[in-house]
Amino acid sequence: MKILLHIRSLRIGGSERQVVSLAKSIAGLGTEVHVATIAGGGPLERDLKDVPNVTVHTLGGKGRAGRLQYLFRLRSLIKSNRFDAVYGFLPTPNLALLVARTVRHRPLIAWGVRSSGLDLSQYGGRVKWTMRLEKWLSGLSDRVITNSQAALEEYRLKGYPHTKLTHIPNAIDIERFSPDQGASNSVRKELGIPGEAPLIGLFARIHPMKDHPTFLRAAKLLTENSPDVRFICAGGTSSEYSTYERRIKNNATELGLDSHVLWLGPRTDPERLMAACDITTLTSNSGEGFPNSVAESMACGTPCVVTDVGDAAAIVSVHGMAVPRTSPGKLAEAWKAVLDQDPDRKDRTSIEGRESIVDRYSSAAIAGEILDALSR
């Protein structure tokens, strides 16, 4: 079997890491995998270098003429390689893959839906138009694969063809994301955090849907009674949200959190940071499907406190805590409850949480489900 995975870029992000993980896992099953990006040179592209059975293509194209060139190159790639299936990640690649309908050896066309409950007021007109267009043209795809049960139910209600919808959760690289006994000391030393300070991590790009303001308000509440707690925020931002980034960092300063919160930007070693944390957290108010950082943290043996968005609560199950969205008080209380657990319970939560991820989301098992869905 020969398949194409298509995504905008291999910059650092949840969907991008999922493409890398799937490409490796599917290739490991003996399938020839091609990954096509619009923009090349992302840091995750290095993770696919020299991987057997995996080829990466950069299609390029800027401006109106560049977009037409990109579509022409995509069609040419599909035509010349005679793929059995093409699988898009996020709306723009999904729509672009419809060019596959124009080639003689037409592959199965699968769309990947990676979000649920998006608050479109947080996005510009282009995103809103693309989402509408994706809905209108969904009947032209052969499969619509959601990575969350929440999205499956939402997209059924939106009118996507029921017979084409299926749910397959994200795959987690359980070898990369695993407990690391040395991470706690090395990360604290690197970042200048006191060795005994409890550490809470937020792994999310800086975007309104991730709700950093709620995170910061909860951090303020927790540090009023636990001044030794430290927080790390790992994740980049795009230029269109630079004003928002400045605003939330100013908010942290106004709340007196500059000595408590470290802004790390995008990182290529999330597994090390996650393993070093006492808690990782998700504070999103909308838009989540299957939040990778939650499952990855649990695979590292780190408990999670999440807001009840997408499938986050289902992922943590009984091995963490879920609170209502935009509720800084309840979030701070949940953080405190986890930090106050006795050592034996913390160890059980760590071990059982990782086991639950291995049982449900291992890369090999999910890769097999994907291949089944992409087979005619």
Secondary structure, 3 states (H helix, E strand, C coil): CEEEEEECCCCCCHHHHHHHHHHHHHHHCCCEEEEEECCCCCHHHHHHCCCCCEEEEECCCCHHHHHHHHHHHHHHHHHHHCCCEEEEECHHHHHHHHHHHHCCCCCEEEEEECCCCCCHHHCCHHHHHHHHHHHHHHHHCCEEEECCHHHHHHHHHHCCCHHHEEECCCCECCCCCCCCCCHHHHHHHHHCCCCCCCEEEEECCCCHHHCHHHHHHHHHHHHHHCCCCEEEEECCCCHHHHHHHHHHHHHHHHCCCCCCEEEEECCCCHHHHHHHCCEEEECCCCCCCCCHHHHHHHHCCCCEEEECCCCHHHHHHHHCEEECCCCHHHHHHHHHHHHCCCHHHHHHHHHHHHHHHHHHHEHHHHHHHHHHHHCC
